[in-house]
Amino acid sequence: MIIKRFLLWSRTAPPAQRAAAIGALCRAYVDGELELNDRFEAETAMTAMLDDASPLVRRAVAEALADAAEAPRHVVLGLASDQSDIAATVLARSPLLADPDLVDCVAIGDDLVQTAVARRRDVSAAVSGALAEIGGAEAVTALLDNRGAMISDGSLSRIVDRLGSDATVREALLARDDLPLDIRQAVAHALSRSLAAFVAECGWLSPERSERATREAREKTTVDLSGVARANDVRRLVSHLRTSAQLTPALILRALLSRALPFAEAAFADLSGLPVKRVSRLMQDRHGSGFTALYRRAGLPDRLRPAFAAAVAATRRHEAGQPGLPQLSRRVIADTLMACATLPARDGAAITALLRRYDVEAAREEARELAGVLADEAALASILRYMPELIENELRPERLLAA
């Protein structure tokens, strides 16, 4: 009877009072405080309030039912189709919404609705896929930040394709510890495209110089990434590069000159169709005939073969077993340049220019490292000269034992 009176009273009551009353009724329903007959009438009242003209009333229903597994499902679905700020309340929290419901709301919702779905405690791979396909940058960023979301590699790739130019999305992608190596490289590719366009639009570099600079920076990043990856991840990275037309002779040559042999071997294996172990043996053939056969099977330009052969031989001679991350070796570059000196001018000019750019890059990297060492030595010399008591205090036996 009391709910019937509520429905009569709600016809004339102010919105704020209606909101408070229906909120209390919803909470009583969820808490199990109503008799069976009253529960049926309460459901009727809640359903009727979905048509209330005041957002205050509908929002009160949404807040009261958002977390409740006992709420009437049809009421929650009605609220999920309400105006965005009301729908977002139940979309972010209600356990009653299934994947088809969420995907449908993502398809027709705005940024607020999509972001609410992306922030749910648990987001299935299907819902993540829908957000990756049509979600805006804000919603996708929220999805990437949500550690309760299941995001497939395919969805991550789609996010890079659609929103890789958005700096916030790129930052969220790179912050994920589980980001596969090939997708991490795709993010770097997207960043390089954005930088190239920005630099060209500003007129700082010609489009040609901007493209070359960003391409070589992207290739350096790719080789660097391969140096911290497992063998399976390197092969997956190479496969991604080939399918995206980024596995160029220049990139493979950079890997050889940077002693990134696992990457180079994976590249030749992918291009030739041979197992990686077989490729490794052919590249270690000291007579050179094995590598020549491998190179031709890989389908790389024949005019570049002397440079590749020289780089492989020089890497084997100078850098075999050298520890550390990939880094351009000036000794390997020098030997490769020497081998290219006898090439015809038509074939040798471009590869020589590329090798010289690599040599400049390697020299600058060496100088940066050496400058840091020299500065540290100068700082230590100053301490020893002007504050010897500080060193003596640190070397006292009791301090050493405490350490």
Buried (B, 14 or more C-beta within 10 A) or exposed (E): EEBEEBEEEBEEBEBEBBBBBBBEBBBBBBEEEBEEEBBEBBBBBBBEBBEBEBBBBBBBBBBBBBBBEEBBEEBBBBBBBBBBEBBBBBBBBBBBBEEEBBBBBBEEBEBBBBBBBBBBEEBBBBBBBBBBBBBBBBBBBBBBBBEEBBBEEEBBBBBBEBBBBBEEBBEBBBEBEEBBBBBBBBBBBBBBBBBBBEBBEEEEBEEEEBBBBBBBBBBBBBBBBBBEBEEEBBBBBBBBBBEEEBBBBBBBBBBBBBBBBBBBBBBBBBBBEBEBEBBBEBBEBEEEEBBBEBBEBBEBEEBBBBBBBBBBBBBBEBBEEEEEEBBBBBBBBBBBBEBBEEBEEEBBEEBBEBBEBBBEBBEEBBEEEEEEEEEEEEEEEEEEEEEEEEEEEEEEEEEEEEE
